[in-house]
Amino acid sequence: MYEICIQQRRLKYFGHVARMSDQRYPYVAMYGHVREQRRRGRQKKRWMDMIKEDCNELDLKLCDATQLTQNRAMWRTCVEELLTRANQASPRH
């Protein structure tokens, strides 16, 4: 259950940042690219990797989700749908 709450908050914040102007630091940090070489071995999960996984659970591509965030009410409905689906899948004890 905690995972779903975290996932929901992460997606809400993603929508908030995606609606920001491209001059704001959170927006730059989310969409900016680091020009360094990544280390060998298994790569650490980045925040955008988690957003992609969350969007996959909603059956959305990241580009579609970004466009959907521009309509705040629609995005909130989509995120609430994730919580509803999760509650139906796992009954409470």
Secondary structure as UniProt FT lines:
FT   HELIX           2..18
FT   TURN            22..23
FT   HELIX           25..31
FT   HELIX           47..57
FT   TURN            58..59
FT   HELIX           62..68
FT   TURN            69..70
FT   HELIX           72..89
//
